[in-house]
Amino acid sequence: MAGKWVRMVTAQTPTNIAVIKYWGKRDEALILPVNDSISVTLDPAHLCTTTTVAVSPSFDQDRMWLNGKEISLAGGRFQSCLREIRSRACDVEDEEKGIKIAKKDWENLHLHIASYNNFPTAAGLASSAAGFACLVFALAKLMNAKEDQSQLSAIARQGSGSACRSLYGGFVKWIMGKDEDGRDSLAVQLADEKHWDDLVIIIAVVSSRQKETSSTSGMRETVETSLLLKHRAKEIVPKRIVQMEEAIKNRDFASFAQLTCTDSNQFHAVCLDTSPPIFYMNDTSHRIISVVEKWNRSEGVPQVAYTFDAGPNAVMIARDRKAASLLLQRLLFHFPPNADTDLNSYIIGDKSILQDAGIQKKEDVDALPPPSEIKDNIPSHKFRGDVSYFICTRPGRGPVLLSDKSQALLNPETGLPK
């Protein structure tokens, strides 16, 4: 093991959005939930975390950089993930570089970690989920751990609960488990991203600011004070999980949309039932719900599902591309960009939806007619600037290793950020 070398691995992991929500822990330290949850993994081309992990005998301590800034690794959640992966490390041999690391050596070797999110951190877009999933996945590859994705998900869970669901693409279930040590609280894939590839996802980033009440403290207060949460976890979610699995299996959009919207609204009702009450949604969030509900009702069958995590950002899942382009027209009618905002930076991700909606320039937005469902009740003003930007995306794949060395975030010679 002697000599001056740096061994590096770079991985990319998607974020996910829960359609049956996780809210409330039965064990704070191990992050064990009070109910099962189900999520959709989002296309990493538009929302992902990239993480490079490096090991070298020349490193004198574990260090981490997030989005270019050094952060402390002293927190219990980072330490849990590092400890669990180190205990599963195996022999590593890199013949090309002449590196040999014995299983027992990992105890004494230090790590450098650099992580980058291509979307706002801590704004209710599950950045911690992608981050911890990526950390665990990359470390497992670096240390040649033999665990499968489901076993790795139980480790990622100890960093951030919803991180366990980011170890798979497509549709993912986090099984709450029964064991006190949490070994059976892990993620399984229900269906891959190709199973239901008609779906299109539009995210309205209402605010990219950090939220006032973190998910961790919010959940703790809910568990301590909300009677509605107890009823939800015991009576309601178990039935919804079964119905949602069925809807996904059969690609039954009407059931999928009804369950997704209802569960999101109940999650936020549980937040309101907390003492003191927690408000994650704002007026813009409520207006977006109203736009979707009015359109769905006027069509007779749901065109779009909406869901909100612990923040004001709306995640809307359209049944197909046609519905997505009609949704985008409605969103742009009500929430046009500010005069000084470029359309190119207002709609990011898969911009082809914009073409489908017949919008090529800002004048096209101004020319949009009122949607038919509000023709008798056209609002007197538009909510210009209330949405920061929209992300157009779709269900996507799970974590991957990046073999292109130029995508590494650490310098291969020094192990320090590039």
ABEGO torsion letter per residue (X at the ends): XBEBBBBBBBBBBBBBBBABBBBEBABAAAGBBABBBBBBBBBAAABBBBBBBBBBAABABBBBBBGGBBBBAABAAAAAAAAAAAAABBBBBBAAAGBBBBAAAAAABBBBBBBBBABBBGAGAGAAAAAAAAAAAAAAAAAGBABBAAAAAAAAAAABAAAAAAABBEBBBBBAEABAAGAABBBBBABBAAABAABBBBBBBABABBBABBAAAAAAAAAAABAAAAAAAAAAAAAAAAAAAAAAAAGBAAAAAAAAAAAAAAAAAAAAABOBBBBABBAAAAAAAAAAAAAAAAAGBBABBBBBBBEABBBBBBABAAAAAAAAAAAAAABBBBAABBAAAABBEBAAAAAAAGBABAAAAAABBBBAAAAABBBABBBBGABABBBBBBBBBBBBBBABAAABABBAAAGBBX
